[in-house]
């Protein structure tokens, strides 16, 4: 298992964090997700054999937020 921290711009409320959490959790290979509005980040533990960090970032970008680093 690998862990990456996605730095996310554009999250404004708990509804935003819930959307990010739901989308990332639904990806095959993702074991756990912790989204923080205060830190503007999502910490994701995942199976690198099933998913890549850039795919995680693309998923968040697809929600209308911007991943600025991972």
Beta strands, then each sheet from edge to edge (+ up, - down):
strand 1: 2-9
strand 2: 30-36
strand 3: 41-46
strand 4: 66-69
sheet 1: 2+ 3- 1+ 4-
end
